[in-house]
Amino acid sequence: MGYWVNTTYINHGDVAAVSEALTAIFHKEGMIAIPPPAQRAARAGEPMQYDRAMNNDLWGVAVFPGAESWTVIQTAPLELLAEQSPTTSQMRLADLCVALSASAIQLNVYDSTGNVLVEVSPAGRIAISGFNMEGDAEDPFEWNGQRLSEDLLEAQFQLHPFQHLIEDAMLGDDKAEALRQAFGGANARYCDNIVSVKTLIRHEPFDAPGGSALYFKWQGPSRQRARK
């Protein structure tokens, strides 16, 4: 298996404000902040890794300082912020950007090669490029309720002036490394799905300087799907 990553960089330097905005957005969906759960082993077919947010009773979010004026977010489920919120019918990342009046970048890499780049403006405008080669949906151009374009199969910046950072990147993991170095700052090594798996899914301690791991629990009847 190759490299997988789902990392969000938001152009807002206040980690506490980003955490508070996420907490408010999730609360509207019935997800209430809870203390860190006890450490555990990941389950076979772990839903926080392989299933969608709406099929999980527990969400985890790691929020930590990146480069100057940037905050980094890792999540479990992995595409939590890319999925649409049932309360607003738009991408959760767009809700976050509007709440903070800040732009954001999210890179999703699938098995090293397939990659989808999401950009969101402070007003919530969304631009998406790239293609998920691992997708098994009937419509390969549908991604989390968004339409991918046949004219933008190569991930590229449209809203931000950062195309030079990935111009020579051949694979998705090359793009991930370029963005990690540009926006991860002293915490660049945490801009990786290892944080999602070890910290947010297994509930291991999070030691990124200035960062915190947040957990949210569904308050209604369980929506966790049974898995073999």
DRENMI-602677 format. One line per 10 residues: number of its first residue (from 1); for each residue x, y, z of N, C-alpha, C. Coordinates in nm, 2 decimals, m for minus. Example, Ala and Ser with C-alpha at 12.3 -4.5 7.8 and 13.67 -1.06 7.14 Angstrom:
2
1> 1.32,m0.57,0.78,1.23,m0.45,0.78,1.32,m0.33,0.78; 1.28,m0.22,0.71,1.37,m0.11,0.71,1.29,0.00,0.79 $
This chain:
228
1> 0.08,m0.12,0.00,0.00,0.00,0.00,0.09,0.12,0.00; 0.05,0.23,m0.08,0.13,0.35,m0.08,0.09,0.45,0.02; 0.12,0.57,m0.01,0.10,0.68,0.09,m0.04,0.74,0.08; m0.10,0.76,0.20,m0.23,0.82,0.21,m0.22,0.94,0.30; m0.29,1.05,0.27,m0.29,1.16,0.35,m0.42,1.24,0.33; m0.47,1.30,0.44,m0.59,1.39,0.43,m0.56,1.50,0.52; m0.49,1.61,0.48,m0.44,1.72,0.57,m0.50,1.85,0.52; m0.55,1.93,0.62,m0.60,2.06,0.60,m0.51,2.17,0.65; m0.49,2.27,0.57,m0.41,2.39,0.62,m0.50,2.51,0.61; m0.53,2.57,0.72,m0.62,2.69,0.72,m0.54,2.82,0.75 $
11> m0.56,2.92,0.67,m0.48,3.04,0.68,m0.53,3.13,0.80; m0.51,3.07,0.92,m0.55,3.14,1.04,m0.46,3.10,1.15; m0.39,3.19,1.21,m0.28,3.16,1.30,m0.32,3.13,1.45; m0.45,3.14,1.48,m0.50,3.12,1.62,m0.56,2.98,1.63; m0.48,2.89,1.69,m0.52,2.75,1.70,m0.65,2.74,1.79; m0.65,2.82,1.90,m0.77,2.82,1.99,m0.89,2.86,1.91; m0.88,2.96,1.83,m1.00,3.01,1.76,m1.05,2.91,1.66; m0.96,2.84,1.59,m0.99,2.73,1.50,m1.06,2.62,1.57; m1.01,2.58,1.69,m1.07,2.48,1.77,m1.21,2.51,1.81; m1.23,2.64,1.85,m1.36,2.68,1.90,m1.46,2.68,1.78 $
21> m1.42,2.72,1.66,m1.51,2.73,1.55,m1.55,2.58,1.51; m1.45,2.49,1.51,m1.48,2.35,1.48,m1.58,2.30,1.59; m1.56,2.33,1.71,m1.65,2.28,1.82,m1.79,2.33,1.80; m1.81,2.46,1.76,m1.94,2.52,1.73,m2.01,2.45,1.61; m1.93,2.43,1.51,m1.99,2.37,1.39,m2.03,2.22,1.42; m1.95,2.15,1.49,m1.99,2.01,1.52,m2.11,2.00,1.61; m2.11,2.10,1.71,m2.22,2.10,1.80,m2.36,2.11,1.73; m2.36,2.19,1.62,m2.48,2.21,1.55,m2.53,2.07,1.49; m2.44,1.98,1.47,m2.47,1.85,1.41,m2.50,1.75,1.52; m2.50,1.79,1.64,m2.52,1.70,1.75,m2.40,1.62,1.80 $
31> m2.28,1.67,1.76,m2.16,1.61,1.81,m2.10,1.70,1.92; m2.10,1.65,2.04,m2.06,1.73,2.16,m1.92,1.69,2.20; m1.84,1.80,2.24,m1.71,1.78,2.28,m1.70,1.69,2.41; m1.61,1.59,2.41,m1.59,1.51,2.53,m1.44,1.50,2.56; m1.41,1.45,2.68,m1.26,1.43,2.72,m1.20,1.33,2.63; m1.07,1.32,2.62,m1.01,1.22,2.54,m1.04,1.08,2.59; m1.09,0.99,2.50,m1.12,0.85,2.54,m1.00,0.78,2.58; m1.02,0.66,2.65,m0.91,0.58,2.69,m0.84,0.52,2.56; m0.71,0.49,2.57,m0.64,0.44,2.46,m0.70,0.30,2.42; m0.70,0.27,2.29,m0.75,0.14,2.25,m0.68,0.10,2.12 $
41> m0.71,m0.02,2.08,m0.66,m0.07,1.95,m0.76,m0.04,1.84; m0.71,m0.02,1.72,m0.80,0.00,1.61,m0.87,m0.13,1.58; m1.00,m0.12,1.54,m1.08,m0.24,1.50,m1.05,m0.28,1.36; m1.08,m0.40,1.33,m1.07,m0.45,1.19,m1.18,m0.37,1.11; m1.14,m0.31,1.00,m1.23,m0.23,0.92,m1.27,m0.10,1.00; m1.17,m0.05,1.07,m1.20,0.06,1.16,m1.28,0.17,1.10; m1.41,0.20,1.15,m1.49,0.30,1.09,m1.44,0.44,1.09; m1.36,0.47,1.19,m1.30,0.61,1.20,m1.20,0.63,1.09; m1.15,0.52,1.03,m1.06,0.53,0.92,m1.12,0.51,0.78; m1.21,0.41,0.78,m1.26,0.37,0.65,m1.41,0.41,0.62 $
51> m1.48,0.46,0.71,m1.62,0.50,0.69,m1.64,0.65,0.69; m1.76,0.69,0.65,m1.79,0.83,0.65,m1.82,0.88,0.79; m1.82,1.01,0.80,m1.85,1.08,0.93,m1.99,1.04,0.98; m2.08,1.04,0.89,m2.22,1.02,0.94,m2.25,0.87,0.98; m2.15,0.79,0.96,m2.16,0.65,1.00,m2.08,0.62,1.13; m2.03,0.73,1.19,m1.95,0.72,1.31,m2.01,0.80,1.43; m2.00,0.74,1.55,m2.05,0.80,1.67,m1.95,0.89,1.73; m1.82,0.87,1.69,m1.71,0.95,1.75,m1.62,1.01,1.64; m1.59,1.14,1.66,m1.50,1.21,1.57,m1.38,1.26,1.65; m1.27,1.26,1.58,m1.15,1.31,1.64,m1.08,1.42,1.55 $
61> m1.03,1.52,1.61,m0.97,1.63,1.53,m0.84,1.67,1.60; m0.73,1.67,1.53,m0.60,1.72,1.59,m0.58,1.86,1.52; m0.56,1.96,1.61,m0.54,2.10,1.56,m0.41,2.15,1.62; m0.32,2.20,1.53,m0.19,2.24,1.58,m0.13,2.35,1.49; m0.04,2.43,1.55,0.02,2.54,1.47,0.11,2.49,1.35; 0.10,2.56,1.24,0.18,2.53,1.13,0.28,2.64,1.11; 0.31,2.67,0.98,0.39,2.79,0.95,0.32,2.92,1.00; 0.39,3.03,1.00,0.33,3.15,1.05,0.20,3.18,0.98; 0.10,3.21,1.05,m0.04,3.24,1.01,m0.11,3.12,0.96; m0.06,3.00,0.98,m0.13,2.88,0.93,m0.16,2.78,1.05 $
71> m0.27,2.72,1.05,m0.30,2.61,1.14,m0.33,2.49,1.07; m0.29,2.37,1.12,m0.30,2.24,1.05,m0.41,2.16,1.12; m0.48,2.08,1.04,m0.59,2.00,1.10,m0.58,1.86,1.04; m0.58,1.76,1.13,m0.59,1.62,1.09,m0.72,1.57,1.15; m0.79,1.48,1.08,m0.92,1.43,1.13,m0.93,1.28,1.12; m1.03,1.23,1.20,m1.08,1.09,1.19,m1.23,1.10,1.22; m1.31,1.06,1.13,m1.29,1.00,0.99,m1.20,1.09,0.91; m1.13,1.03,0.81,m1.02,1.10,0.74,m1.07,1.22,0.65; m1.19,1.21,0.60,m1.24,1.31,0.51,m1.35,1.39,0.58; m1.35,1.40,0.71,m1.45,1.46,0.79,m1.48,1.60,0.74 $
81> m1.38,1.68,0.71,m1.40,1.82,0.67,m1.44,1.84,0.53; m1.41,1.73,0.45,m1.44,1.74,0.30,m1.58,1.70,0.28; m1.64,1.62,0.37,m1.78,1.58,0.35,m1.88,1.69,0.38; m2.00,1.68,0.33,m2.10,1.78,0.35,m2.17,1.77,0.48; m2.20,1.88,0.55,m2.27,1.88,0.67,m2.42,1.87,0.64; m2.49,1.79,0.72,m2.64,1.78,0.69,m2.71,1.91,0.74; m2.65,1.99,0.82,m2.71,2.11,0.87,m2.70,2.23,0.77; m2.60,2.23,0.69,m2.58,2.34,0.60,m2.58,2.29,0.45; m2.57,2.16,0.43,m2.56,2.10,0.29,m2.44,2.15,0.21; m2.34,2.19,0.28,m2.21,2.23,0.22,m2.10,2.17,0.29 $
91> m1.98,2.17,0.23,m1.86,2.11,0.28,m1.83,2.17,0.42; m1.80,2.08,0.52,m1.77,2.13,0.65,m1.65,2.23,0.65; m1.56,2.21,0.56,m1.44,2.30,0.55,m1.49,2.44,0.51; m1.59,2.44,0.42,m1.64,2.57,0.38,m1.71,2.64,0.50; m1.78,2.57,0.58,m1.84,2.63,0.70,m1.74,2.68,0.79; m1.63,2.61,0.80,m1.52,2.66,0.89,m1.45,2.78,0.84; m1.43,2.79,0.71,m1.37,2.91,0.65,m1.46,3.03,0.66; m1.59,3.01,0.64,m1.68,3.13,0.66,m1.68,3.17,0.81; m1.68,3.08,0.90,m1.69,3.11,1.04,m1.56,3.19,1.08; m1.45,3.16,1.02,m1.32,3.23,1.06,m1.28,3.34,0.96 $
101> m1.36,3.35,0.86,m1.32,3.45,0.75,m1.17,3.42,0.71; m1.14,3.29,0.68,m1.01,3.25,0.64,m1.02,3.15,0.53; m0.91,3.15,0.45,m0.91,3.05,0.34,m0.84,2.92,0.39; m0.85,2.82,0.31,m0.80,2.69,0.35,m0.76,2.61,0.22; m0.66,2.51,0.25,m0.62,2.42,0.15,m0.63,2.28,0.21; m0.68,2.18,0.14,m0.68,2.05,0.18,m0.63,1.96,0.07; m0.53,1.87,0.11,m0.48,1.78,0.01,m0.51,1.64,0.06; m0.58,1.56,m0.04,m0.61,1.42,m0.01,m0.53,1.33,m0.11; m0.45,1.25,m0.06,m0.37,1.16,m0.14,m0.41,1.02,m0.12; m0.43,0.94,m0.23,m0.48,0.80,m0.22,m0.38,0.71,m0.28 $
111> m0.31,0.63,m0.20,m0.22,0.53,m0.25,m0.11,0.59,m0.33; m0.06,0.70,m0.29,0.06,0.78,m0.34,0.03,0.85,m0.47; m0.06,0.80,m0.56,m0.08,0.86,m0.69,m0.21,0.95,m0.70; m0.32,0.89,m0.68,m0.45,0.97,m0.69,m0.45,1.08,m0.58; m0.49,1.20,m0.62,m0.49,1.31,m0.53,m0.60,1.41,m0.56; m0.66,1.46,m0.46,m0.76,1.57,m0.48,m0.72,1.69,m0.39; m0.71,1.80,m0.46,m0.67,1.93,m0.39,m0.80,2.01,m0.38; m0.83,2.05,m0.25,m0.95,2.13,m0.23,m0.90,2.27,m0.18; m0.96,2.38,m0.24,m0.93,2.51,m0.19,m1.06,2.58,m0.15; m1.06,2.65,m0.04,m1.18,2.72,0.00,m1.15,2.87,0.03 $
121> m1.22,2.96,m0.02,m1.20,3.10,0.01,m1.26,3.14,0.14; m1.23,3.26,0.19,m1.29,3.31,0.32,m1.45,3.32,0.31; m1.50,3.33,0.19,m1.64,3.34,0.17,m1.71,3.21,0.15; m1.63,3.10,0.15,m1.68,2.97,0.13,m1.68,2.92,m0.01; m1.62,2.99,m0.11,m1.61,2.94,m0.25,m1.52,2.82,m0.25; m1.56,2.72,m0.32,m1.48,2.59,m0.33,m1.42,2.57,m0.47; m1.30,2.54,m0.48,m1.23,2.50,m0.60,m1.17,2.36,m0.58; m1.19,2.26,m0.67,m1.14,2.13,m0.65,m1.07,2.09,m0.78; m0.96,2.02,m0.77,m0.89,1.96,m0.88,m0.83,1.83,m0.84; m0.80,1.75,m0.95,m0.74,1.62,m0.92,m0.84,1.51,m0.94 $
131> m0.79,1.39,m0.91,m0.88,1.27,m0.93,m0.84,1.16,m0.84; m0.94,1.09,m0.78,m0.91,0.98,m0.69,m0.91,0.85,m0.77; m0.80,0.79,m0.80,m0.79,0.67,m0.88,m0.84,0.55,m0.81; m0.85,0.56,m0.67,m0.89,0.45,m0.59,m1.04,0.45,m0.58; m1.11,0.55,m0.63,m1.26,0.55,m0.61,m1.33,0.44,m0.67; m1.43,0.38,m0.60,m1.51,0.27,m0.65,m1.65,0.31,m0.68; m1.68,0.44,m0.68,m1.82,0.48,m0.70,m1.86,0.46,m0.84; m1.99,0.45,m0.87,m2.04,0.44,m1.01,m2.00,0.56,m1.09; m2.00,0.67,m1.03,m1.96,0.80,m1.10,m1.82,0.84,m1.05; m1.71,0.81,m1.12,m1.58,0.84,m1.08,m1.55,0.99,m1.06 $
141> m1.64,1.08,m1.11,m1.62,1.22,m1.10,m1.70,1.28,m0.98; m1.76,1.20,m0.90,m1.83,1.24,m0.78,m1.74,1.22,m0.66; m1.72,1.32,m0.58,m1.63,1.31,m0.46,m1.69,1.39,m0.35; m1.74,1.32,m0.25,m1.80,1.38,m0.13,m1.90,1.49,m0.17; m1.98,1.45,m0.26,m2.09,1.55,m0.30,m2.05,1.66,m0.40; m1.92,1.66,m0.43,m1.87,1.76,m0.52,m1.83,1.70,m0.66; m1.83,1.78,m0.76,m1.80,1.73,m0.90,m1.66,1.76,m0.93; m1.59,1.65,m0.97,m1.45,1.66,m1.02,m1.46,1.69,m1.17; m1.36,1.76,m1.22,m1.37,1.80,m1.36,m1.27,1.72,m1.44; m1.31,1.68,m1.56,m1.23,1.61,m1.65,m1.12,1.70,m1.70 $
151> m1.14,1.83,m1.70,m1.04,1.92,m1.74,m0.93,1.95,m1.63; m0.95,1.90,m1.51,m0.86,1.93,m1.40,m0.82,1.80,m1.33; m0.78,1.71,m1.41,m0.74,1.58,m1.35,m0.61,1.59,m1.27; m0.53,1.69,m1.31,m0.41,1.71,m1.23,m0.44,1.81,m1.12; m0.41,1.78,m1.00,m0.43,1.87,m0.89,m0.35,2.00,m0.91; m0.42,2.11,m0.90,m0.35,2.24,m0.93,m0.42,2.35,m0.85; m0.35,2.45,m0.81,m0.41,2.56,m0.74,m0.48,2.65,m0.83; m0.60,2.69,m0.79,m0.69,2.78,m0.86,m0.72,2.91,m0.78; m0.73,2.90,m0.65,m0.77,3.02,m0.57,m0.65,3.08,m0.50; m0.54,3.00,m0.48,m0.42,3.05,m0.40,m0.30,3.05,m0.50 $
161> m0.21,3.15,m0.47,m0.09,3.16,m0.56,0.02,3.07,m0.52; m0.01,2.94,m0.51,0.09,2.84,m0.46,0.12,2.73,m0.56; 0.09,2.75,m0.69,0.11,2.65,m0.79,0.26,2.61,m0.80; 0.35,2.71,m0.77,0.49,2.69,m0.79,0.54,2.58,m0.69; 0.46,2.57,m0.58,0.51,2.47,m0.48,0.49,2.33,m0.53; 0.40,2.30,m0.61,0.37,2.16,m0.66,0.40,2.14,m0.81; 0.46,2.24,m0.87,0.48,2.24,m1.02,0.55,2.12,m1.06; 0.66,2.08,m0.99,0.74,1.97,m1.02,0.71,1.84,m0.95; 0.60,1.84,m0.87,0.57,1.72,m0.80,0.50,1.62,m0.89; 0.56,1.50,m0.90,0.51,1.40,m0.99,0.40,1.32,m0.93 $
171> 0.40,1.28,m0.80,0.30,1.20,m0.74,0.23,1.27,m0.63; 0.13,1.21,m0.58,0.06,1.28,m0.47,0.14,1.29,m0.34; 0.23,1.19,m0.32,0.31,1.21,m0.20,0.41,1.32,m0.21; 0.45,1.35,m0.34,0.54,1.46,m0.36,0.47,1.59,m0.33; 0.34,1.60,m0.37,0.27,1.72,m0.34,0.25,1.74,m0.19; 0.22,1.63,m0.12,0.20,1.63,0.02,0.33,1.68,0.09; 0.44,1.64,0.05,0.57,1.68,0.11,0.59,1.83,0.08; 0.56,1.87,m0.04,0.58,2.02,m0.07,0.49,2.10,0.02; 0.36,2.07,0.04,0.27,2.15,0.12,0.31,2.14,0.27; 0.35,2.02,0.31,0.40,2.00,0.45,0.51,2.09,0.48 $
181> 0.61,2.10,0.39,0.72,2.19,0.42,0.69,2.34,0.41; 0.59,2.37,0.33,0.55,2.51,0.31,0.46,2.56,0.42; 0.37,2.48,0.47,0.27,2.52,0.56,0.27,2.46,0.70; 0.36,2.35,0.72,0.36,2.28,0.84,0.45,2.34,0.95; 0.54,2.43,0.90,0.63,2.50,1.00,0.71,2.40,1.08; 0.73,2.43,1.21,0.81,2.34,1.30,0.73,2.21,1.32; 0.60,2.20,1.29,0.53,2.08,1.31,0.50,2.01,1.19; 0.59,2.02,1.09,0.57,1.96,0.96,0.56,1.81,0.97; 0.63,1.75,1.06,0.62,1.60,1.07,0.49,1.55,1.12; 0.40,1.64,1.17,0.27,1.59,1.22,0.17,1.60,1.11 $
191> 0.20,1.66,0.99,0.11,1.68,0.88,0.09,1.55,0.80; 0.03,1.45,0.87,0.03,1.32,0.81,m0.08,1.23,0.87; m0.13,1.13,0.80,m0.24,1.05,0.86,m0.19,0.96,0.97; m0.06,0.96,1.00,m0.02,0.88,1.12,m0.09,0.95,1.25; m0.10,1.08,1.25,m0.17,1.15,1.36,m0.31,1.10,1.37; m0.38,1.09,1.25,m0.52,1.04,1.25,m0.53,0.90,1.31; m0.44,0.81,1.27,m0.45,0.67,1.31,m0.40,0.65,1.45; m0.28,0.71,1.49,m0.23,0.68,1.62,m0.30,0.77,1.73; m0.32,0.89,1.70,m0.38,0.98,1.81,m0.53,0.98,1.81; m0.59,1.00,1.69,m0.73,1.02,1.69,m0.81,0.89,1.69 $
201> m0.76,0.78,1.63,m0.83,0.65,1.63,m0.79,0.57,1.75; m0.66,0.56,1.78,m0.61,0.48,1.90,m0.61,0.56,2.03; m0.64,0.69,2.02,m0.64,0.78,2.13,m0.51,0.79,2.21; m0.40,0.78,2.13,m0.27,0.79,2.20,m0.24,0.94,2.22; m0.15,0.98,2.31,m0.12,1.12,2.34,m0.07,1.19,2.22; m0.11,1.32,2.21,m0.07,1.40,2.10,0.04,1.50,2.15; 0.16,1.50,2.09,0.27,1.58,2.15,0.31,1.69,2.06; 0.23,1.73,1.96,0.27,1.84,1.87,0.27,1.97,1.95; 0.38,2.04,1.96,0.39,2.16,2.04,0.28,2.26,2.00; 0.20,2.31,2.10,0.09,2.40,2.08,m0.03,2.34,2.02 $
211> m0.04,2.21,2.01,m0.15,2.14,1.95,m0.24,2.07,2.05; m0.35,2.03,2.01,m0.44,1.95,2.09,m0.53,1.86,2.01; m0.57,1.75,2.08,m0.66,1.65,2.01,m0.79,1.66,2.07; m0.89,1.69,1.99,m1.03,1.71,2.03,m1.12,1.59,1.99; m1.21,1.56,2.07,m1.30,1.45,2.04,m1.45,1.49,2.06; m1.53,1.44,1.97,m1.68,1.47,1.97,m1.76,1.35,1.96; m1.87,1.34,2.04,m1.95,1.22,2.04,m2.09,1.25,2.00; m2.15,1.17,1.92,m2.28,1.18,1.87,m2.38,1.16,1.99; m2.48,1.24,2.00,m2.57,1.24,2.11,m2.70,1.16,2.08; m2.73,1.12,1.96,m2.85,1.05,1.93,m2.83,0.90,1.93 $
221> m2.93,0.82,1.88,m2.91,0.68,1.87,m2.79,0.64,1.79; m2.72,0.53,1.82,m2.60,0.50,1.75,m2.63,0.49,1.60; m2.54,0.54,1.52,m2.54,0.53,1.38,m2.42,0.45,1.33; m2.35,0.39,1.42,m2.24,0.30,1.38,m2.29,0.18,1.31; m2.24,0.15,1.19,m2.28,0.04,1.12,m2.20,m0.09,1.16; m2.27,m0.20,1.17,m2.21,m0.33,1.21,m2.11,m0.37,1.10; m1.99,m0.42,1.14,m1.89,m0.46,1.05,m1.84,m0.60,1.09; m1.81,m0.68,0.99,m1.77,m0.81,1.01,m1.62,m0.81,1.06 $
